[in-house]
Amino acid sequence: MIINLKIKIYLISIWLIIGVLYGSAWAGENHVPVSFSPEEIKWLAAHPVILAAPDPDFPPTEYFDKDGQYRGIAADYLALIEKKIGIRFKIIRLKSWDKVLEKAKSQEIDMVTAAARTPQREKYLRFTSSFINLPSVIIVRQNVIRDLTLEDLMGMKVAVVHRYASHDYINNLYPDMDLYPVPDNQTGLRKVSFGMVDAMVTNIATASYNIEKEKITNLRMAGKTGFVYREAFAPIRENWELNGILEKGLSLISPQEKQAIYRKWITLERDSLLKSKKFWFSISTVLGLVFFFSVGVLVWNRTLRHRVDEKTAALKLEVMQHEKAKIAIQESETRYRQIIENTKSGVAVFKVVDNGNDFIFLELNKSGEKIDQLRKADVIGKSILVVYPEIKSFGLFEIMQRVWATGQPQYQPVALYRDKRISVWRESFVYKLPTGEIVTVYGDESKLKALQAETMRASHLASIGELAAGVAHEINNPANSVINLAQVLVNESDPSSLAHDVAGRILKEGDRIASIVGSLLAFARDRKVRKSPVDIADIIDETLALTEAQVRKDGIRLKVDVPDDLPLINGHMQQIQQVFLNIITNARHALNEKYPGGDEDKWLAINVKVTTNEGRPWIHTIFTDHGVGIRDEIMEHVLDPFFTTKPAGIGTGLGLSIAHGIIVDHGGKLRIESDPGVFTRMVVELPMGGENERQNTHR
């Protein structure tokens, strides 16, 4: 391979030397002696045939005719260079200008035969001196009478051939111009002629050639853009040697030869697109035919006039009916929107994208905004996976996919949707519209679920209460007897004796039985005791006085924030204190379980604040600890009687259930929030004002 290359270089060198010595002998064959550099000689030896790719449809600069022959200005220049310096070009025919540039970028060709220099193209092409300069002009319909500049085209729809130099030029100069890329000049000129675009920017030679060829009679040149197509040979960037070879070839073409090529292909003057003998001959022929046909048309017109009048009347009637139908549709759409906007159910409409793998918000009604606590403007155009991050685990996403695939409506029973933003019980119906959009209609069932839970809890409590009362009374009397007898033994026995020790233990366990019985009786009896104005701050102080020593002994820091001058509430001080004691005790156990020793995160915060809900003032007492938290699977059971997570012998499981009953009896709410392993927050909400007082008076 290397030997062959050296032989080629040697032969070409000999050929060039002979050309210099005997140039006159070659004159008869149109060859002209040229002095190539060693690098150029080496390149030619490696490339005996130069692969050249023209624009397949850029007349008159270059194009392929109906027989597939390469023709045009660039073709004539290449032919002259072949004859003058004896190199050979192989013309590669590609489907489009885009394909030509792609092949140049991928270095599958040696050169582009005609291209204007632009910053984008200089990244992968080199350019020789231009062999023809063609001004870029603005083509419009004849009814546009004023002259135009590029700046005047702002706001118009302007056609350009995709990836032509004028396309890049306008994009760089006016990036906001409304450009309409077309595949070729003929398409762009037809769109201007038919009024589909306002103007086209192209070079004058190509415009003239295509207007004459296509017999387009209603176009004119309205001005120049300032850009000039300086058509040049463009080798790929790596072929710098070829660039020099082509420059030397161009320098051998005489002015007379250049002028002959220009006259051959540029047949129209630049300032008029209609000065063509062939064009005017065609117009004259058409006008003659029009004259003769006009007589026939006039006669025929009289015959058709009556039919036209009948058709016109029918069309008017059809237009009136169309307008009535249009008004009816608009009224129907208005009614539909009013129904959707005023229904209590949430309604969301989604566009299906990515073959059913995502759904984009198109519409959301007011009830949907309220249920999901969001604004329509914030979700339109967004993915359902972004707005509802837990929608897949909720199960609704899969239902929407099935409805989209089958077209059959589906129902999702009441289920809890929860993410970091909202927690809501929802019942959903999913439909597919004839237009392909997916509609979800859903309701907020949270209040119903809460009411059901409260009803079940009340029923449960009533049953447990009856049982507790019976059990408590049955146990209380024997337990009191055991306690009394044990006390007698303690009093009468020697403190150092075994009997005294056993009696003490019996007394201790008896007291524990009595405590359990007391809790059962408290749970069973009617808790609606007389209430009076009390101060939450005083209740917190007294509660802490009872528990603070034990809390600090456990290494728990207290953070208490109680505002001064809190309003009073109507309540029973001892009952509310019982609730606070129970919450603090539970917090102690949770913190001790997570932090057996001391820790900077081992703290309990108690905060009180006044809020307003539906025009009514409330006091919120908030207990927050960073203990073990409450797992999701047991959250819904923590208020059930006798439910406890503590080891056997520690607690009865009645504390929170009794606490909940006390708060409800005070017209308030007990809310529990928890993130397992992170925190638990108990919120006691108690109302203030006359409403509670009236309830007490009624009792």
C-alpha positions as CSV (number, residue, x, y, z in Angstrom):
1,M,0.0,0.0,0.0
2,I,2.8,2.4,1.0
3,I,4.8,1.4,-2.2
4,N,1.7,2.1,-4.4
5,L,1.3,5.5,-2.8
6,K,4.9,6.4,-3.4
7,I,4.6,5.3,-7.0
8,K,1.6,7.5,-7.4
9,I,3.3,10.5,-5.9
10,Y,6.4,9.9,-8.1
11,L,4.3,9.7,-11.3
12,I,2.3,12.8,-10.4
13,S,5.6,14.7,-9.8
14,I,6.9,13.6,-13.2
15,W,3.6,14.6,-14.7
16,L,3.8,18.1,-13.2
17,I,7.4,18.6,-14.3
18,I,6.5,17.6,-17.8
19,G,3.6,20.1,-17.6
20,V,5.9,22.9,-16.7
21,L,8.4,22.0,-19.5
22,Y,5.8,21.3,-22.2
23,G,2.8,23.4,-21.2
24,S,2.3,24.5,-24.8
25,A,1.9,21.0,-26.0
26,W,-1.1,20.6,-23.6
27,A,-2.8,23.7,-24.8
28,G,-4.6,21.8,-27.5
29,E,-6.1,19.6,-24.8
30,N,-7.1,22.6,-22.6
31,H,-4.7,21.6,-19.8
32,V,-2.7,24.4,-18.2
33,P,0.5,23.7,-16.2
34,V,0.0,24.2,-12.5
35,S,2.6,24.3,-9.7
36,F,1.3,22.1,-6.8
37,S,3.0,21.9,-3.4
38,P,4.4,18.5,-2.2
39,E,1.4,18.2,0.2
40,E,-1.1,18.8,-2.6
41,I,0.7,16.3,-4.8
42,K,0.6,13.7,-2.0
43,W,-3.1,14.4,-1.4
44,L,-4.0,14.0,-5.1
45,A,-2.1,10.7,-5.2
46,A,-4.2,9.5,-2.3
47,H,-7.4,10.8,-3.9
48,P,-7.3,10.1,-7.7
49,V,-11.1,10.6,-7.8
50,I,-12.6,13.5,-5.7
51,L,-16.0,12.9,-4.2
52,A,-18.1,16.0,-4.8
53,A,-21.7,16.4,-3.5
54,P,-23.9,19.1,-5.0
55,D,-27.3,20.5,-3.8
56,P,-29.7,18.4,-5.9
57,D,-32.2,21.2,-6.4
58,F,-30.6,24.7,-6.4
59,P,-31.0,25.9,-10.0
60,P,-29.4,27.7,-11.7
61,T,-26.4,27.3,-9.3
62,E,-26.6,23.5,-9.5
63,Y,-29.2,20.8,-9.9
64,F,-29.9,17.4,-11.5
65,D,-32.1,17.6,-14.6
66,K,-34.9,15.1,-15.5
67,D,-32.3,12.8,-17.0
68,G,-30.2,12.8,-13.9
69,Q,-27.4,14.9,-15.3
70,Y,-25.6,17.3,-13.1
71,R,-26.1,20.8,-14.4
72,G,-25.7,24.5,-13.5
73,I,-23.1,27.2,-12.8
74,A,-21.1,25.1,-10.4
75,A,-21.2,22.1,-12.8
76,D,-19.7,24.3,-15.6
77,Y,-17.0,25.5,-13.2
78,L,-16.1,22.0,-12.2
79,A,-15.9,20.9,-15.8
80,L,-13.5,23.7,-16.7
81,I,-11.3,22.9,-13.7
82,E,-11.2,19.2,-14.7
83,K,-10.0,20.2,-18.2
84,K,-7.5,22.8,-17.1
85,I,-5.6,20.9,-14.4
86,G,-6.5,17.3,-15.2
87,I,-8.2,16.2,-12.0
88,R,-11.3,14.1,-11.9
89,F,-14.5,14.7,-9.9
90,K,-17.1,12.0,-9.1
91,I,-20.5,13.6,-8.5
92,I,-22.4,12.1,-5.6
93,R,-26.2,12.6,-5.9
94,L,-28.0,12.9,-2.5
95,K,-31.7,13.4,-1.8
96,S,-31.5,16.9,-0.2
97,W,-29.3,19.7,0.9
98,D,-29.6,18.5,4.5
99,K,-28.1,15.1,3.4
100,V,-25.2,16.9,1.7
101,L,-24.3,18.8,4.9
102,E,-24.7,15.6,7.0
103,K,-22.3,13.7,4.6
104,A,-19.8,16.6,4.9
105,K,-20.0,16.6,8.7
106,S,-19.4,12.8,8.7
107,Q,-16.5,13.2,6.2
108,E,-18.1,10.7,3.7
109,I,-17.4,13.1,0.8
110,D,-14.4,15.2,-0.1
111,M,-16.2,18.5,-0.8
112,V,-19.5,20.4,-1.3
113,T,-19.7,21.8,-4.8
114,A,-21.4,25.1,-4.0
115,A,-21.9,26.7,-0.5
116,A,-22.0,30.1,1.1
117,R,-19.8,30.7,4.0
118,T,-21.5,30.9,7.4
119,P,-20.1,30.7,11.0
120,Q,-22.0,27.4,11.5
121,R,-20.5,25.8,8.3
122,E,-17.0,27.0,9.0
123,K,-16.8,24.5,11.9
124,Y,-16.6,21.6,9.4
125,L,-15.9,23.1,6.0
126,R,-13.3,25.2,4.3
127,F,-14.2,27.7,1.6
128,T,-12.4,28.8,-1.6
129,S,-12.8,32.2,-3.2
130,S,-16.4,32.6,-4.4
131,F,-17.0,31.8,-8.1
132,I,-20.4,33.6,-8.2
133,N,-22.1,36.2,-6.0
134,L,-25.9,36.1,-5.9
135,P,-27.7,38.8,-3.8
136,S,-30.4,37.5,-1.4
137,V,-33.8,39.2,-2.2
138,I,-37.3,39.4,-0.7
139,I,-40.0,37.9,-2.9
140,V,-43.7,38.9,-2.3
141,R,-47.0,38.8,-4.1
142,Q,-47.6,41.7,-6.6
143,N,-50.4,43.2,-4.4
144,V,-47.7,44.1,-1.8
145,I,-46.7,47.4,-3.5
146,R,-44.1,48.8,-1.1
147,D,-40.4,48.0,-0.9
148,L,-39.3,45.9,2.1
149,T,-36.2,45.3,4.1
150,L,-35.5,42.4,6.5
151,E,-36.6,44.6,9.5
152,D,-39.9,45.2,7.8
153,L,-40.5,41.4,7.8
154,M,-40.8,41.3,11.6
155,G,-44.4,40.1,12.3
156,M,-44.7,38.4,8.9
157,K,-44.5,34.7,8.1
158,V,-41.3,34.3,6.0
159,A,-40.3,31.2,4.1
160,V,-36.7,30.2,3.9
161,V,-35.1,27.0,2.6
162,H,-34.1,24.9,5.6
163,R,-30.4,25.2,6.5
164,Y,-29.6,27.5,3.5
165,A,-27.2,30.3,4.3
166,S,-30.0,32.9,4.3
167,H,-31.7,30.8,7.0
168,D,-28.6,31.0,9.3
169,Y,-28.1,34.7,8.4
170,I,-31.7,35.7,9.4
171,N,-31.6,33.5,12.5
172,N,-28.4,35.3,13.7
173,L,-29.7,38.8,12.9
174,Y,-33.3,38.5,13.9
175,P,-33.8,35.4,16.1
176,D,-37.4,36.3,16.9
177,M,-38.5,36.5,13.2
178,D,-41.4,34.1,12.3
179,L,-39.5,31.9,9.9
180,Y,-41.2,29.0,8.0
181,P,-38.6,26.5,6.8
182,V,-39.4,24.8,3.4
183,P,-37.6,21.9,1.8
184,D,-36.8,23.7,-1.5
185,N,-37.2,27.0,-3.4
186,Q,-40.2,25.8,-5.5
187,T,-42.2,25.0,-2.4
188,G,-41.4,28.4,-0.9
189,L,-42.3,30.4,-4.0
190,R,-45.6,28.4,-4.4
191,K,-46.5,29.2,-0.8
192,V,-45.9,32.9,-1.4
193,S,-48.0,32.8,-4.6
194,F,-50.9,31.1,-2.8
195,G,-50.8,33.4,0.2
196,M,-49.7,30.6,2.6
197,V,-46.7,32.8,3.7
198,D,-46.2,36.5,3.4
199,A,-42.7,36.5,1.8
200,M,-39.7,34.4,0.9
201,V,-36.0,35.1,1.2
202,T,-33.8,33.5,-1.4
203,N,-31.1,34.4,-4.0
204,I,-32.2,36.3,-7.1
205,A,-30.9,33.7,-9.6
206,T,-32.7,30.8,-8.1
207,A,-35.9,32.9,-7.7
208,S,-35.7,34.0,-11.4
209,Y,-35.1,30.5,-12.7
210,N,-38.0,28.9,-10.7
211,I,-40.5,31.7,-11.4
212,E,-39.8,31.3,-15.1
213,K,-39.9,27.5,-15.0
214,E,-43.1,27.3,-12.9
215,K,-44.8,30.1,-14.8
216,I,-45.7,32.0,-11.6
217,T,-47.2,35.3,-12.6
218,N,-48.1,37.0,-9.3
219,L,-44.7,37.5,-7.6
220,R,-42.3,40.4,-7.5
221,M,-39.0,41.3,-5.9
222,A,-39.7,43.8,-3.0
223,G,-36.1,44.4,-1.9
224,K,-32.7,43.0,-0.9
225,T,-31.7,41.6,2.4
226,G,-28.1,42.8,2.4
227,F,-26.9,39.2,2.4
228,V,-25.0,37.9,-0.7
229,Y,-24.7,34.2,-1.5
230,R,-20.9,34.1,-2.2
231,E,-21.0,30.6,-3.7
232,A,-17.7,28.8,-3.3
233,F,-16.3,25.3,-3.4
234,A,-16.2,23.9,0.1
235,P,-13.9,21.0,0.9
236,I,-14.3,19.3,4.3
237,R,-12.2,20.9,7.0
238,E,-9.5,18.2,7.0
239,N,-8.9,18.6,3.2
240,W,-6.9,21.9,3.3
241,E,-4.8,20.6,0.4
242,L,-7.9,20.3,-1.8
243,N,-8.8,23.9,-0.9
244,G,-5.5,25.0,-2.4
245,I,-5.9,22.8,-5.4
246,L,-9.3,24.2,-6.2
247,E,-8.1,27.8,-5.6
248,K,-5.4,27.2,-8.3
249,G,-8.0,25.8,-10.6
250,L,-10.3,28.8,-10.2
251,S,-7.4,31.2,-10.9
252,L,-7.0,29.6,-14.4
253,I,-10.6,30.4,-15.5
254,S,-10.6,33.6,-17.5
255,P,-13.1,36.5,-17.1
256,Q,-14.5,35.7,-20.5
257,E,-15.2,32.1,-19.5
258,K,-16.8,33.3,-16.2
259,Q,-19.0,35.8,-18.2
260,A,-20.1,33.1,-20.6
261,I,-21.2,30.9,-17.7
262,Y,-23.1,33.8,-16.1
263,R,-25.0,34.7,-19.3
264,K,-25.8,31.0,-19.9
265,W,-27.7,30.7,-16.6
266,I,-28.7,34.1,-15.4
267,T,-31.4,35.2,-17.9
268,L,-33.4,37.7,-15.9
269,E,-32.5,41.1,-14.5
270,R,-32.2,41.4,-10.8
271,D,-34.7,44.2,-10.3
272,S,-37.6,42.5,-12.2
273,L,-38.7,38.9,-12.0
274,L,-41.0,39.2,-15.0
275,K,-38.7,40.4,-17.9
276,S,-38.7,37.2,-19.9
277,K,-39.6,36.9,-23.6
278,K,-40.7,33.3,-23.0
279,F,-42.8,34.5,-20.1
280,W,-44.6,37.2,-22.0
281,F,-45.2,34.9,-25.0
282,S,-46.9,32.5,-22.6
283,I,-48.9,35.4,-21.2
284,S,-50.0,36.5,-24.7
285,T,-51.1,33.0,-25.6
286,V,-53.1,32.8,-22.4
287,L,-54.7,36.2,-22.9
288,G,-55.8,35.1,-26.4
289,L,-57.4,32.0,-25.1
290,V,-59.0,34.0,-22.3
291,F,-60.6,36.4,-24.9
292,F,-62.1,33.6,-26.9
293,F,-63.3,31.8,-23.8
294,S,-64.8,35.0,-22.3
295,V,-67.5,35.1,-25.0
296,G,-68.5,31.6,-24.2
297,V,-68.3,32.3,-20.5
298,L,-70.7,35.3,-20.8
299,V,-73.3,33.2,-22.6
300,W,-72.8,30.4,-20.1
301,N,-73.0,32.8,-17.2
302,R,-76.5,33.9,-18.1
303,T,-77.6,30.3,-18.1
304,L,-75.9,29.6,-14.7
305,R,-77.0,32.8,-13.0
306,H,-80.4,31.4,-12.1
307,R,-78.7,28.3,-10.7
308,V,-76.2,30.4,-8.8
309,D,-79.1,32.4,-7.2
310,E,-80.7,29.2,-6.1
311,K,-77.5,27.9,-4.7
312,T,-76.8,31.2,-2.9
313,A,-80.2,31.1,-1.2
314,A,-79.5,27.5,-0.1
315,L,-76.1,28.5,1.1
316,K,-77.5,31.4,3.1
317,L,-80.0,29.0,4.7
318,E,-77.2,26.6,5.5
319,V,-75.1,29.4,7.0
320,M,-78.0,30.4,9.2
321,Q,-78.4,26.9,10.4
322,H,-74.7,26.6,11.0
323,E,-74.8,29.8,13.1
324,K,-77.7,28.5,15.1
325,A,-75.9,25.2,15.6
326,K,-72.7,27.1,16.6
327,I,-74.7,29.2,19.2
328,A,-76.3,26.0,20.5
329,I,-72.9,24.3,20.9
330,Q,-71.5,27.4,22.7
331,E,-74.5,27.5,25.0
332,S,-74.1,23.8,25.7
333,E,-70.4,24.2,26.4
334,T,-71.2,27.1,28.8
335,R,-73.8,24.9,30.6
336,Y,-71.3,22.1,30.8
337,R,-68.6,24.3,32.3
338,Q,-71.1,25.7,34.8
339,I,-72.1,22.2,35.8
340,I,-68.5,21.1,36.1
341,E,-67.4,24.3,38.0
342,N,-70.3,24.1,40.5
343,T,-70.4,20.4,41.2
344,K,-69.3,19.4,44.7
345,S,-67.2,16.6,43.2
346,G,-63.6,17.3,42.0
347,V,-63.3,17.0,38.2
348,A,-59.9,16.8,36.5
349,V,-59.2,16.3,32.7
350,F,-55.9,14.8,31.6
351,K,-54.1,14.5,28.2
352,V,-52.5,11.1,27.7
353,V,-48.8,11.3,26.8
354,D,-45.9,8.8,26.3
355,N,-48.3,6.0,25.2
356,G,-50.2,6.0,28.4
357,N,-47.2,6.3,30.7
358,D,-48.1,9.8,31.9
359,F,-51.1,12.1,32.2
360,I,-50.9,15.9,31.9
361,F,-53.4,18.2,33.6
362,L,-55.7,20.0,31.1
363,E,-58.5,21.1,33.4
364,L,-59.4,21.2,37.1
365,N,-62.6,22.6,38.6
366,K,-63.1,24.6,41.8
367,S,-64.1,21.6,44.0
368,G,-60.9,19.8,42.8
369,E,-58.9,22.8,43.9
370,K,-60.6,22.7,47.4
371,I,-60.3,19.0,47.9
372,D,-56.7,18.7,47.0
373,Q,-55.7,22.1,48.4
374,L,-54.1,23.5,45.2
375,R,-54.6,26.1,42.5
376,K,-55.7,25.3,39.0
377,A,-53.0,27.7,37.6
378,D,-50.3,25.8,39.4
379,V,-51.1,22.3,37.9
380,I,-52.3,22.9,34.3
381,G,-49.6,21.5,32.0
382,K,-48.0,19.4,34.7
383,S,-47.7,15.7,35.1
384,I,-50.0,13.9,37.5
385,L,-46.9,12.2,38.9
386,V,-45.5,15.6,39.9
387,V,-48.7,16.9,41.5
388,Y,-49.6,13.6,43.2
389,P,-46.2,11.9,43.9
390,E,-47.9,8.9,45.6
391,I,-50.6,8.3,42.9
392,K,-49.1,5.0,41.8
393,S,-49.0,3.5,45.3
394,F,-52.6,4.9,45.8
395,G,-53.7,2.7,42.8
396,L,-55.4,5.4,40.7
397,F,-52.6,5.7,38.1
398,E,-53.0,2.0,37.1
399,I,-56.8,2.5,36.8
400,M,-56.3,5.5,34.5
401,Q,-54.0,3.4,32.3
402,R,-56.6,0.6,32.1
403,V,-59.4,3.1,31.2
404,W,-57.1,4.7,28.5
405,A,-56.3,1.2,27.1
406,T,-59.8,-0.3,27.1
407,G,-62.1,2.7,27.0
408,Q,-64.2,1.2,29.8
409,P,-65.1,3.4,32.8
410,Q,-63.8,2.2,36.2
411,Y,-64.5,2.9,39.8
412,Q,-62.0,3.2,42.7
413,P,-63.6,2.6,46.2
414,V,-62.9,5.0,49.0
415,A,-59.2,4.9,49.9
416,L,-56.7,7.1,51.7
417,Y,-54.3,9.2,49.5
418,R,-51.4,10.6,51.5
419,D,-48.2,12.4,50.6
420,K,-46.1,15.1,52.2
421,R,-48.7,17.8,51.2
422,I,-52.1,16.3,51.8
423,S,-54.0,13.4,53.4
424,V,-57.5,12.8,52.1
425,W,-59.9,9.9,51.7
426,R,-61.1,9.8,48.1
427,E,-63.6,7.9,46.0
428,S,-62.9,8.1,42.2
429,F,-64.6,7.4,38.9
430,V,-62.5,7.4,35.8
431,Y,-63.8,7.9,32.2
432,K,-62.3,8.2,28.7
433,L,-63.7,10.9,26.5
434,P,-64.3,10.3,22.7
435,T,-61.4,12.8,22.1
436,G,-59.1,10.5,24.0
437,E,-58.7,12.6,27.2
438,I,-59.0,10.9,30.6
439,V,-61.5,12.4,33.2
440,T,-61.4,11.6,36.9
441,V,-64.5,12.6,39.1
442,Y,-63.8,12.2,42.8
443,G,-65.1,13.2,46.1
444,D,-63.6,14.0,49.5
445,E,-64.8,11.3,51.9
446,S,-62.6,12.3,54.8
447,K,-65.5,13.7,56.9
448,L,-67.6,10.6,56.2
449,K,-64.7,8.3,57.2
450,A,-64.1,10.4,60.3
451,L,-67.8,10.1,61.2
452,Q,-67.8,6.4,60.6
453,A,-64.7,6.0,62.8
454,E,-66.3,8.1,65.5
455,T,-69.5,6.1,65.3
456,M,-67.6,2.8,65.6
457,R,-65.5,4.2,68.4
458,A,-68.6,5.4,70.3
459,S,-70.3,2.0,69.8
460,H,-67.1,0.3,71.0
461,L,-66.8,2.6,73.9
462,A,-70.4,2.1,74.9
463,S,-70.0,-1.7,74.9
464,I,-66.7,-1.5,76.7
465,G,-68.2,0.9,79.2
466,E,-71.0,-1.4,80.1
467,L,-68.5,-4.3,80.5
468,A,-66.1,-2.1,82.5
469,A,-68.7,-0.9,84.9
470,G,-69.8,-4.5,85.6
471,V,-66.3,-5.8,86.0
472,A,-65.2,-2.8,88.2
473,H,-68.1,-3.3,90.6
474,E,-67.5,-7.0,90.8
475,I,-63.8,-6.5,91.5
476,N,-64.0,-3.4,93.7
477,N,-65.5,-5.0,96.8
478,P,-63.1,-8.0,97.0
479,A,-60.2,-5.8,96.2
480,N,-61.1,-3.4,99.0
481,S,-61.3,-6.3,101.4
482,V,-57.9,-7.6,100.4
483,I,-56.4,-4.1,100.8
484,N,-58.0,-3.6,104.3
485,L,-56.8,-7.0,105.5
486,A,-53.3,-6.5,104.1
487,Q,-53.2,-3.1,105.9
488,V,-54.1,-4.8,109.2
489,L,-51.3,-7.3,108.7
490,V,-48.9,-4.5,108.0
491,N,-49.9,-2.7,111.1
492,E,-49.8,-5.7,113.4
493,S,-46.8,-7.6,112.2
494,D,-43.1,-7.2,113.0
495,P,-41.6,-4.9,110.3
496,S,-38.7,-7.4,110.0
497,S,-40.9,-10.4,109.6
498,L,-41.8,-12.3,106.4
499,A,-45.5,-11.7,107.1
500,H,-44.9,-7.9,107.1
501,D,-43.1,-8.1,103.8
502,V,-45.7,-10.3,102.1
503,A,-48.5,-8.1,103.5
504,G,-46.8,-5.0,102.1
505,R,-46.6,-6.6,98.7
506,I,-50.2,-7.6,98.8
507,L,-51.1,-4.0,99.8
508,K,-49.1,-2.6,96.8
509,E,-50.7,-5.0,94.3
510,G,-54.1,-4.3,95.8
511,D,-53.6,-0.5,95.3
512,R,-52.7,-1.3,91.6
513,I,-55.9,-3.3,91.3
514,A,-57.8,-0.4,92.8
515,S,-56.1,2.0,90.3
516,I,-57.2,-0.2,87.4
517,V,-60.7,-0.4,88.8
518,G,-60.8,3.4,89.2
519,S,-59.8,3.8,85.5
520,L,-62.6,1.4,84.5
521,L,-65.1,3.3,86.5
522,A,-63.9,6.6,85.1
523,F,-64.3,5.1,81.7
524,A,-67.7,3.7,82.3
525,R,-69.4,6.6,84.2
526,D,-70.9,9.6,82.5
527,R,-68.0,12.2,82.0
528,K,-70.3,15.1,81.5
529,V,-69.4,16.9,84.7
530,R,-70.0,20.6,85.5
531,K,-67.6,22.9,83.8
532,S,-66.4,26.4,84.7
533,P,-63.9,28.9,83.3
534,V,-60.4,27.6,83.6
535,D,-56.9,28.8,82.5
536,I,-54.9,26.4,80.3
537,A,-51.7,27.9,81.6
538,D,-52.7,27.0,85.2
539,I,-53.5,23.4,84.1
540,I,-50.1,23.1,82.5
541,D,-48.3,24.5,85.5
542,E,-50.0,22.0,87.9
543,T,-49.4,19.1,85.5
544,L,-45.7,19.9,85.3
545,A,-45.5,20.2,89.0
546,L,-46.6,16.6,89.2
547,T,-44.4,15.2,86.4
548,E,-41.4,17.5,86.1
549,A,-39.3,15.7,88.7
550,Q,-39.8,12.3,86.9
551,V,-39.2,13.9,83.5
552,R,-35.9,15.5,84.5
553,K,-34.8,12.2,86.2
554,D,-35.3,10.5,82.8
555,G,-32.9,13.1,81.2
556,I,-35.7,14.7,79.2
557,R,-35.4,18.5,78.6
558,L,-38.6,20.5,78.7
559,K,-39.3,23.3,76.2
560,V,-42.5,25.1,77.4
561,D,-43.9,28.1,75.5
562,V,-47.2,29.4,76.9
563,P,-48.3,33.0,76.0
564,D,-49.4,35.3,78.8
565,D,-53.0,36.4,79.2
566,L,-54.5,33.4,77.5
567,P,-58.3,33.5,77.2
568,L,-60.2,31.2,79.6
569,I,-62.1,28.2,78.4
570,N,-65.1,26.4,79.9
571,G,-63.9,23.1,81.2
572,H,-63.2,20.7,84.1
573,M,-59.7,21.3,85.4
574,Q,-59.0,17.8,86.7
575,Q,-60.2,16.1,83.6
576,I,-58.1,18.3,81.3
577,Q,-55.1,17.7,83.6
578,Q,-55.7,14.0,83.4
579,V,-55.5,14.3,79.5
580,F,-52.2,16.3,79.8
581,L,-50.7,13.8,82.3
582,N,-51.5,10.9,80.0
583,I,-49.9,12.6,77.0
584,I,-46.7,13.5,78.9
585,T,-46.5,9.9,80.3
586,N,-46.7,8.5,76.8
587,A,-44.1,10.9,75.6
588,R,-41.7,9.9,78.4
589,H,-42.1,6.2,77.4
590,A,-41.4,7.0,73.7
591,L,-38.3,9.1,74.5
592,N,-36.9,6.5,77.0
593,E,-37.4,3.7,74.4
594,K,-35.5,5.7,71.8
595,Y,-32.9,7.2,74.1
596,P,-32.3,4.9,77.1
597,G,-29.6,7.4,78.3
598,G,-29.3,11.1,77.7
599,D,-29.3,12.8,74.2
600,E,-29.5,16.3,72.9
601,D,-32.7,15.3,71.0
602,K,-34.3,13.9,74.1
603,W,-36.8,16.7,74.7
604,L,-40.5,17.4,75.1
605,A,-41.9,20.6,73.8
606,I,-45.2,22.1,75.0
607,N,-46.6,25.0,73.0
608,V,-49.9,26.9,73.3
609,K,-51.4,29.1,70.7
610,V,-54.7,30.8,69.9
611,T,-56.3,30.2,66.5
612,T,-59.5,31.0,64.7
613,N,-61.5,28.4,62.8
614,E,-64.7,29.3,60.9
615,G,-64.9,32.5,62.9
616,R,-64.6,30.8,66.3
617,P,-61.5,31.1,68.6
618,W,-59.7,27.9,69.8
619,I,-56.8,27.2,72.1
620,H,-54.3,24.6,70.7
621,T,-52.0,22.9,73.2
622,I,-49.3,21.0,71.3
623,F,-47.1,18.3,72.8
624,T,-44.1,17.3,70.5
625,D,-41.5,14.7,71.3
626,H,-38.8,13.1,69.1
627,G,-39.3,9.6,70.4
628,V,-40.0,6.4,68.5
629,G,-43.2,7.7,66.9
630,I,-46.3,5.7,66.0
631,R,-46.3,3.2,63.1
632,D,-48.9,3.7,60.4
633,E,-50.5,0.3,61.0
634,I,-51.3,1.1,64.6
635,M,-52.2,4.8,64.2
636,E,-55.9,4.1,63.7
637,H,-56.1,1.9,66.8
638,V,-54.3,4.2,69.4
639,L,-57.6,5.6,70.7
640,D,-59.3,2.2,71.1
641,P,-59.9,1.1,74.7
642,F,-57.4,-1.4,76.1
643,F,-55.1,-0.9,73.1
644,T,-51.4,-0.5,74.2
645,T,-48.0,-1.1,72.8
646,K,-46.4,-1.2,76.2
647,P,-45.2,-4.5,77.8
648,A,-47.6,-6.4,80.0
649,G,-48.1,-4.9,83.4
650,I,-47.3,-1.3,82.2
651,G,-50.4,0.6,81.5
652,T,-54.0,-0.5,80.9
653,G,-54.6,0.8,77.3
654,L,-57.4,3.1,78.6
655,G,-55.4,6.4,78.9
656,L,-55.7,7.8,75.4
657,S,-59.2,6.5,74.9
658,I,-60.3,8.2,78.1
659,A,-58.4,11.4,77.1
660,H,-60.1,11.4,73.7
661,G,-63.5,11.1,75.4
662,I,-62.8,14.0,77.8
663,I,-61.7,16.3,74.9
664,V,-64.7,15.4,72.8
665,D,-66.9,16.0,75.8
666,H,-65.4,19.5,76.0
667,G,-66.4,20.2,72.4
668,G,-62.8,19.8,71.3
669,K,-60.6,17.6,69.2
670,L,-57.6,15.4,69.9
671,R,-55.3,15.2,66.8
672,I,-52.3,12.8,66.5
673,E,-49.5,13.3,64.0
674,S,-46.5,11.0,63.8
675,D,-43.6,10.1,61.6
676,P,-42.3,6.7,62.8
677,G,-38.8,6.9,64.2
678,V,-38.8,10.7,64.0
679,F,-41.5,12.5,66.1
680,T,-45.0,12.4,67.6
681,R,-47.2,15.5,67.9
682,M,-50.4,15.5,70.0
683,V,-52.6,18.5,69.5
684,V,-55.4,19.2,72.0
685,E,-57.9,21.7,70.5
686,L,-60.4,23.3,72.9
687,P,-63.0,25.9,71.9
688,M,-63.6,29.2,73.6
689,G,-66.7,31.5,73.6
690,G,-70.4,31.5,74.3
691,E,-71.3,28.4,72.3
692,N,-69.6,26.1,74.8
693,E,-71.2,28.0,77.7
694,R,-74.7,27.6,76.2
695,Q,-74.0,23.8,75.9
696,N,-73.1,23.7,79.6
697,T,-76.2,25.7,80.6
698,H,-78.4,23.3,78.6
699,R,-76.9,20.4,80.4
